[in-house]
Amino acid sequence: MVSIEIAMLLVLMLSLVEGTEVINAVEVNTPSGWVRGYEENYENGQVYRFVKIPFAQPPIGKRRFQKPQPIGEWEGVQGISDTYSPSCPQWDFPMPGVENLENDENCLYLNIYVPGKISRERNLSVMVWIYGGAFMFGGASQYKPQKLVLGGDVIVVTINYRLALLGFFTLNDPLLSGNFGLWDQIEAFRWVQKNIEAFGGNPNSVTIFGESAGGMSVSLQTLIPSNKGLFQRAISQSGVATFFAISKKDSEKKTADMLLEKTSCNDKEDVSEILKCLQKIPVENITNAITMMDLQTPIYMSTELGGFVPNVDGELIKENLAYPGSSDNDIYSFFRTVDFMSGTLNGEGNVVYGSMTPQLQERFEFNVTEKIPKTVLCEMTAPVFVETAVGNSPNLVQEICDLYTDTESDDAQSNKVCEFTGDSSFIVPSNIMLTIHAEDNTGAKTFQYMVTKASPMPFGGDPPAWFKGAGHSDELYLLFDYLRKIPEEKRKKFADLNLLSENVVQYWANFAKFGNPNSDKLPEWPSYDVNSKRYVILDTQITTGQNLKPEATILLRKIIEKGRQRLAHDEL
């Protein structure tokens, strides 16, 4: 067994880029083997960056569509690349300003960022980042956490996990059960528990945090009792367990039929033969077998995500978590033992205008740069939501239309259309999970936030002139350096938000260390309770509010409850 004593084996002068740049390297001895890291120096301190560390066996060949296997102990030195970890196979979907990574099926790597010197005695709190991207896109190395590492004095680990079909395809059979992306995350947590002390980390002070699908992943991981001991705190940013994060059986079958037909694996007699067929074909034949257009129902944009998102597999996810009940449900027992922070942005509905295709605009006779009419809400987004939740119910659709009507102007109505999607997909599910966590809970802390300051460079480019609010993912720049290049005209706007970024870094790091984001130098962040439902508002001036979106929460929770009752009836 390799000793886990820290070994500052060498400080090498490594020449990069034809000898023009010189950096220091350090090697650390871990229970899994030697790992090489690279020194980065900044005005406010030093970071050691360890990249491309394998935490599981390569998920290729016979390990494709299987749970990840532990990496064990390796020979030689890992992390010797000074570049980045590749991302897992995914569709080509470039985002403006965001770094595009090389894709490789051998992708189960993590990156570790350590502030200051490497010493086992430091006992630093650890934050494990799970990226978002609809369970279809993203990569650990797109997120550079140096300002969180230095500003918060915490170790940050960014992890890869399998995506889309390779991560979540299921035949609802023990031989091909799905949820491989979630299993990857768990294997990464286990590796951290086993090895992080060698980097100066405290395995008993681990926070998992993520955004969008990463936030949903965090929420789902807190609902898996066998994860107890792998982490103590959780932060779900713009995403929690909801029926948008759990696939439906009928859409899983549609996806399976389509994939097997397009890969010519549909002539096999049983699941074991199908699995062998899928394991032998080139990975790109799977990645590109089904396109985003294949998943969408024409005109009404109802997206069938079976096989692309987590599913009820009877092992990791034993029951449908899409319809949360109450805090006395046993499924929430582990969740209510971890400290929990969840929050959203006031313009989460920007995902709506980004998905308005020319065909949709022609169908509803509008130009998205000018407005989105109420008919889009009442004839498309609301009916799809209600149908997904409870089935056909014109009365519930009408209640949604009435609540999200604004006759003041086209601009106001356009924002209301977006607001419904933000409320139903992100804000209200977050409110529900916070209440479940906080109710009569004296053993763990609960905190909520709302971001209202938009990013100077929003994902997907600048919004239409009528759009108001901070859009989905707009908070990421506060924690990470993820933009490949910031145009000169935008730099001043980012610099003006340095104080907000510093405050958010301190809040997140304090929560990771103590389960409480507050400290003497920060504006007070009240804890969340089921009566006042207080939360912090993150903007250039930090303030507080209470009882976020009460009318929307009452209506949408009623619809979700009806969906839970229908599900229970269907399962009888």
N, C-alpha and C positions, 0 to 999 in steps of 0.2 A: 504493500500500500504506500503510495507516494505521500511523504510528509506534507502537512498543510502549513508548516511554518513558512512565514514570508521569507523569500530569498531575493534580495536585491542582487541578483546574480551579476548583472552588468549594467553599466550605463554606457551604451555604445554611441558613437558619433556616426549616424547613418546618413549617407549622402543620397539626396533625392533630386529628381529633375536635373539630370546630368551634372550633379555635384554643386548646384547653385544654392540649394537649401539644406541646412543642416539641423537635425532635430535629435533629441535624446530619446533613448528607448530604455525600458525596464522590463525585466521578466519576473513573473510571479509564479510561485509553485502552489497549485491548488490540488484538491483531492482528485480532480479529473486529469491533471497534468499541467505542464508548463504553458503559460500564456504570456505573450509579448504585448506591451502597451507603449504608447507614444506620448511624449510630453508636449503640452501646449501651454504657452505662457501668455497671460493677459495682464492688463493694467491692475486688475483687482485680484490676481492670483494665478494659480497653476492648476491645470487639469491633466490627468492621465486618461488617455482614450484607448480602450481595448476593443477592437472590432473583429467581426467575423469569427466569433467563438461558437463552435457547434455545441448545441445542448441536446441533440438527439441524433440518431442514425439518419443518414440521408433517406428521405421518403420516396425512394425510386425503386423500380423493378417490383419485386414481391412486397415491398413496403408501401407501395402506392395504394391509396384507399384503405390504409390500415392505421391503427393507433401508432403514435410515435414510439420508437424504442429508445431506451436510455442510451446515452452516448458511451457510458462506461469510462475507462481510462485510456488515454491516447499516448502514443509515443511521440517524441519530438516536441515541437513548440507550435501552438495554435495562435491565431491572431497576428501572424507575421505580415499579413497584408496591411499596408498603410492606406488602403482605399476604403471601401465600404462593403458591407454585406450585400449580396444580391437580393432582390425581392423575389417572392414566390411567383410562379407563372400567373399571368393575368392578361386581360385585354389591353391593347395599346390605347391609353386614354390620357394623353398629356394634359397637364394643368398649367396655365400661364404662370411662369415664375417658379414652379415647383420642379425640383430635380427629378429627372427620369432615371431610374436605376436599371441595371442589367437584370434580366429575369433568368432564373435557373431553378429547375425542379429540386436540386440539392440546395435548399434554402433555409433549413432550420438552424439559423444562427441568431445570436444576440450580441449586442454591443454594451459595454460597460464604461461609464464615465465617472471618474473619482476626483474629488477636489483635493488639492494639496498633495502631501506625501502619502505613499502607500505604507500603511502600518496597521497590523491586526488590532492593536490596542485602541484604535480610534473609535470603533464601535458605532459607525455612522448609520443613520436611518437610510433606508433603501426605498426608491420609488421605481416601479416597473411599469413602463409605458406600453400600452396596446393601441396601435394606430387604427384609425377609422378608414372608411372607404366602401361602405355598403357591403362588407364582407367579400368584396370583389376586387378592390384596388388597395394599393399602399405598400409601404415597406418600412422597416425599422430605421434604415439609414437615411430616410428623408427628413428625420427629425433630429436636429442638433441641439442637445439640452444644456450646453455649456453655461448659459446664464442662470438656469435653474440650479445647476450643480454648484457654481461658484456663489451665487446670491443666496442660496438656501443651505449651503454646506451639507449636501446630501449626495449619496451615490444614486445615479440614474441608470437604469438598465432599459434598453429598447429591444423588443423581441419581434421576430418574424413569426407568422403562422400561415398555414395553407389557406388559400382563398378560393372562392367560387366553387366550381365542381370538384376540384381536387381537394378542397377543404370541407365540403358539406354535402356532396352527392350521397344519396342513400337509396337502397332498395328495401329498406325496412326489414332487414334480415341481419342476424348477428354477424354474418360474413361480410356485410357491407352496410354498416349501420349509420354512417354519417358522423357529423360533429368532429371531424378530424382536426379542424382548425381550433376548436375549443380544447381538444386533447393536447394539441401542440402548446397552447398557452399554459396548460397545467404542467406539462413536462418542463417548460421554461421556468415556472415557479419552483419546481422541485430542484432543478439545477441551481437556481439561486440559493435555495435553502442549504444545499450541500456545499456550495463553493464560495459564497459571498464573503465569509469571514476572512478569506485569504486576501481580499482587497480592502479590508478594514470595515466591512459592512456588518450590521447587526441583523441576523436572520429572524430575530424576534421583534423587529420593528420594520416591517415591510408594508408598503402601500401599493396597491395596484391602481392604476389610473389610465383612462382612455377617453377618446372623443368619438362621437357618432357611433359607428359600429364597434369601435373600441370601448365606448361608454356602455353600449349594450352588452358587450362581452364582459366587462367588469361586473355589471349587474347580474348577469347570468352566473358568473363564477361565484358570487356571494350566495347564490341559491343552491349550491352543490355542497352538501354537508361534508363530503370526504375531503374538501379543500381546507378544512379546519387546520390551523397551524401553518399553512403556506403563506398567509398574509394576515395582517391585523387591522388594516384600514383600506377603504376603497373610495375612489372619486369617479363618479360617472358624469362626464361632460357631454351634454347634448345627446343623451341616449341611455335608456334603461330597458329592462325586459318589457316587451310589448308585443302585440300580435304582428307588428311589422318585422319583428326579429325572430319569429318562429314560423316555420313553413307549414303549409297545409297539406294533408295527405293527397288530395286530388291533384294539386300542382306538382307534388313530388313525383306522382306517377306520370304526369304529362312530360316532365323533364326527363325522367328515366326512359320513356318510350322514344323521345326525340334523340337523346344521346346514343342509345343503343342502335337506333336506325342509322344515324349518321356515322357511327364508327363501325358498322357492320358486325356488331356484337349481339344482334337481336335474334340470331339463329341458334343460340346456345340453349341447352335444355334446363340447366339449373343455375343457381346463383354462383356456385363455385366456378363453373365454366365461364360465366359472364365476367366474373372478377379476373380470371386468368387472361381473358381476351383484352379487357381494359388495361391490365398491367403490362401488356406486351406492346401496345401501339405507341407511336411517338407522342410525347406529351402535348405537342401543339395540336394534334388531332383532337384532343380532349378540350384544351383551352379554347380553341376556335370552333368547336362543333356547334355551339349554340351562341348566338349573338344577342345583344340587348334587344334588338328588334324582334327576335323570336320570342322574347319574354313578354312583350307588350301586346295587349289587346288593342286593335286599331281604334282610333278616335278617343276612346275613354281612358286610355293610359293605365288600365288595370294591369299591374305587373305581377306575373306569376313567378315567384322566387323559390319554389320548391327545389331542393337540391343545391341552392346557392346560399342559403342561410341556415342557422341551427334548426334542429328538428327534435321532436319528442322521440327519443331513442329508447326510453325505458331504463337507461343506465345513468348517463349524466343528467339528462332531463327526463324525469319520471312522469311528469304531468304537464299539461299545457299551461305554461306560465304567461300566456298572452293575455289572460284575463285575471288580474290580481284580485284577491278577495280581501281578507282582513288579517291583522297581525297575529291572530290566534291559530292560523294555519301552520302546521308543522313545517311546511316548505320554507318558512321564513325564520326558522329557529337559529340557524347559523348566521344568516344575514343580520339579525338583530344583535349579534355579539360583536360585530366589527363596527368601528367608527365609520360613518357614512357621510359623504358630501356629494350633493348632486346639484347641477345648475344648468341653465340654458341661456339663450340670447333672445333679445326681444324681436329680432327679425329672422327667426329660424325658418320662416316660410319663404325665404328667398329661393329655396329649392323649387318652388312652383314656377317662377318666371323663367328659370333656367331650363325647364323641361317643356316649355310651350313650343312645340314643333310647328313648322309652317302649315302642316296639315290641320292641326288643332286650331290655329289662328284662322285658317280659311273656314273651317267648320263652324266656328263661333263668331266669325266676322269681326275680328279685332286685330290690332297690331300691338304686340306686347310692349314695345317701346313707349306706347302712348297710354295703354291701360290694360287691365284684365277685367272683363265684365262679370257681373253677378251670375250670369248664365253658366260660366265655367264652374263656379262653386255649386250651384243648385242642380246642374245637369251632369256634372262630371265628378268633381272631387268629393262632394258630400255623399252622393249615391254610392261611389266606390267604397268610401269609408264605412258607411252603414252596411252595405252588402257584405264586406269583409268581416265586420264585427258581429252582425246579428242576422243577416239575410235581408230580404226585401222588406223595407218598412218606410213607405212614403211619409208617414207622420214624423218620424225621426229626422228624415231629410229636411222636411219643412222647418222643424225646430232649429236645425243648424242654419238654414237659409235666413230665418228671422233673426237669429242672434248675430249673424255676421253680415247684416245689411247696414250700409252707411250711405245715406242719400245726399250727403254734403257735397261730394264731388266725385268725378271719376277716379281721381288720385286716392281719395279716402276709401272708395269701394275696392279699388285694386289692392290696396294694402290689407283690407279685410279678407279678401280671397286668400292672400298669402298667410294671413294671421291664422286662419282656420287650420291650414296644414301644419304650421308651426305649433299650434296648441295641441292638435290631435296626435301628432307624431312625436313631439318632444316635451312640451311644457307640462301638459296634464299628466302624462305617464310619470314624469319626474315628480310632480306633486303627489301622486298616489303612492309612489315608492317611499318618498320622504315621510308621509303620514304613517305608513305601515311600519317604518323603521322607528319612528319617534314615539308611537303610542305606548304609554305605560312602560317605557324603556329607561331603566335607571343604570343599565350596565354599559351602554355605548352612547356616543355623542352623535348628533345629527346637525348638519349645516346645509343651507341652501344659498345659491347666488343667482344673480341675473346680470348678464353683461349687456350694456347699452351703448358702448363705444365701438363704432364700426372700424374695421381695419382699413388703413389707407390703400391696401391692395387685396380686395376681397377675392376669395376663390371664385373662379369662373369669370373674372373681370368685373369692371364697374357695372353696377346695377342700373336699371332704367331711372330716369330723373324722378319719377313718382315714388320710388321705393324708399321707405323709411326704416331705420333700425340697423342693428348689428346682425349680419347674416350668419348662417350656419358656418361654423369653423372660424369665424372672425376672431376668436379669442386665442387661437394657437400662437400667433406672433408674440403674445404676452409671455409665453413660456418657452418657446423654441425659436431658433433661427432656422427656418425651413425654406426660405425663399432663396433661390439661386442667385438672383440679381435684382436689386431694387433700383429702379430708375432714379436719376438724380432729382427730378422734380418731386419724387415721393419721399426722399430721405428726410427732409425737414419735418414732414408730418409724422414719420416714425419716431424721430428724435423727440418730438413734443410729447410723446406717450411713454417716454422712458420711466417717469415716476410711477405711472399706472402699472407698467410692466414689473418694476421693482416691488411694488406692493403686492401684486398678484403672486409673484415668485415667493415672497415671504409668507403670504397666507398659505399657499400650497405646501411649502416646506414645513411650516409650523404644524399644519395638520398632520403631515407625515411623521413628524417627530413626537407630537403630543396628543394627537386626536383633536386638537383645538387650533384654529387658524390665528387666534388672537395673540398679540404681544403689545408691549407698552408703546411702541413706535408706530403702530398702525391704527387707523380708524376702527372702532369697535364693530365686530361682526357678531350679532346676536345669534344664539343657537335657535334651531327650529323646534317648535313644539306644536302639538295638534290644535291648540287653541288660537294663539296669535299668528302662527305660521310666518314668523319673521325671517327675513332674508337680507343679504347685502346686495346693493346695486353697484356694480363695478363700472365706473366711468372716470373721466378726469377728476371729477369730484365724487368721492365715494360716500354714498348715503345708504339708508336702509329703508325697507318697505315691509309690508305684511300682507298675508293672504293673497298671493299672486293668482290672478285670473279666476276669481271665485265663480262667476257665472259659467264660464267655459268648463271649469272643473266639475261643477254640478251636472251639467248637461252631458258631457262626454263620459264622466264616470257612470252615469245612469245607463248610457249605451253600452259601455264595457260590461257593466253588471248584467244587463240583458244577454250579452254575448256569453258570459260565464254560465248563466242559467241554461241557455240553449245548448251549450257544449255539454253540460252535465246531463241534460235530458237525452242528447244524442248518444251519449256513452252508456246509457242504461240498457 
